[in-house]
Amino acid sequence: MNINTFVLVSALFLVGACSTDISARKPLDEGLQKTLEITEVSVDTQKGIYPSSKLVSALRSAVIEELSTKITRGRFARLEIKITHIKIIRSEKRALTGMLLGANKLNVTAVIKNQKDSKRLAEYSVNGSYNPGGFGVFTDPETSTAKSVAEALVREIYKGRN
């Protein structure tokens, strides 16, 4: 194998990429954004989608962790997350092919409801695509994908607040 081929193969193994597409079907009112305190998080799945319990737990935990970084008090709400699409590539497969197997995908819809009367306050659609490349060998794909989606979702809900 010549040096050029080696460099190309190494680059394909290591290179990773990610993208998150978030759309606010019903954005949170700006005034409410300042006082919204999400105290309850649930994760469910769309019919026909069968994630591992580890992924469901990782997503819920990651969202709770991200929410804990937001300092808000006032209007209590709950966040209902529904997993609509998943594709997770195991670390063992990544070891041999790096980025060539494609991205891990996790798509969710998230609805924020008033805790008192269950009134829908906001709704978001998150399509996450994360390709860790060869570095995926060293991370848990479910946990890292769930964390990436959680970070993007909470960032969108609070739009950069604290």
N, C-alpha and C positions, 0 to 999 in steps of 0.2 A: 504494500500500500504506500503510495507516495505521500509526501507531506501535505499537498493540497487536498487530497481526498480525506486524510486524517483530520485536518482542520475543519473541513465541511461536515464530516460525520460528527465530530465533537460539538460543533456549533448546533447542529440539529438536535443533538441529545440534550444539551443544556438550555437552549432558548425556551422561554416560556412567555405566555401572554395571557392577559385577562381583559375582560370587558363586562360591564354591567349596564344594562339598559333598564332605566326606571321610568315609568310613566305614572303620573298622578291622575287616576281616573276621577277622583274627587279630592282635590288638595285640601290640606288642613288650613283653616282660616288663620291668618297671621296673628291676630290677637290671641287666639286659642293656643297657638304654638308656644307662646310665652308662659302659659300656665298649665299646659297639659302634663299630667303625671300618669304615665302608664304603669299600673300596679299589677296587672295580670297579663300573662302571655300564654296563648295556647297554639299548638301546632297540630294540624290535621292534614289529611291528604284528599285529593280529588279521587273520585271513583276510578278504579283501574290503575292507580299509581301505588306501588308497594315499596316504599323506602325501608331501609333497615331501621330498627328501633334506635340504633346508634346515631344515625343521621338526624332523626327527629329530635332526639335528646340534644345532640350537638347544636342544632339550629336554635332550639328554645334557649339553651344555656348561653349561646353566643349573643342572642338578642337581649337577654336579661343583662348580660355583662355590659353590652354597649349602652343600654338604657341607664345603667347605674352611673355612667359618666356624665349624664345630663342632669343638671341641678334645676329641677322645676318643682313647683308646689302649686296646688290649686285644684284644678278639675281632674277628677279621677276617671281613668278610662282603661279599657282592656284592648289588647291587640290580638286579633285572630288571624293566624297565618295558615294558608292552605298551600301545600306543595302541589304544583300542577304538572311538573316535568322533572325527571332526574336522569342523569347519565353519569355514573361515577366509574372511573377507570382505576382499578386496584394498583397499588404500589408495585406489586410483583411484575405486572405487565409493563409498567413504566420503566422498570429497570432495564428492559431489553430494547425498548423503542423510543424512550424519551417522549418528545412532543408529537411523534408521528401518529399516535393513536387518537389524537384530537383532545379536545377540552373536556373537563368535567363540567356538567351543566346542572344547574339547580334554578328552576323557575318557581316563583311563588306569587300569590296574591296576598295582600295584607290589608285588613280592615280594622280601623280604629273605631271603637264604639264607646259611647258614654256609659259609664258604669251604672248610673242610676236607671236610665230608661232604655238602654240599648240602642239609642239613636246613632245612626251611622255618621261619624264625624269626618272620616277621610277614607280613601281607598287607593292603594298603590299596586302596581304590577311590576315585579322585579324579574328580569331575565339575566341570570348570571352565567358567564362562560369563563372558566379558569383553566388555563393550560400551564401547569407548573414545569413542563419540560422534564428534563432528567432529574431536576431537584425534587420532583414528585416522589422519588424513591425514599426521600428522607422525611416526608410528611405524611400524615394520615389524610387521605383524600376527602373523606367525609367531613372531618372536623375542619380542615382548611377551607373547603368549599362553603360550608355552613357559615364559618366566620366571615368570609368575604361578603356573602349575601347579607348577613346581619349588619355588618359595618355600613354597607351601602344603603340599606333600608333605614336605619336609624339616622344616618347623616341626612337622608332625604326628608324624613319626618320633621326633624328639627332645623333643617337648612342652615347648618353651621352654628347654631346657637350653642353657647358654652360647650 
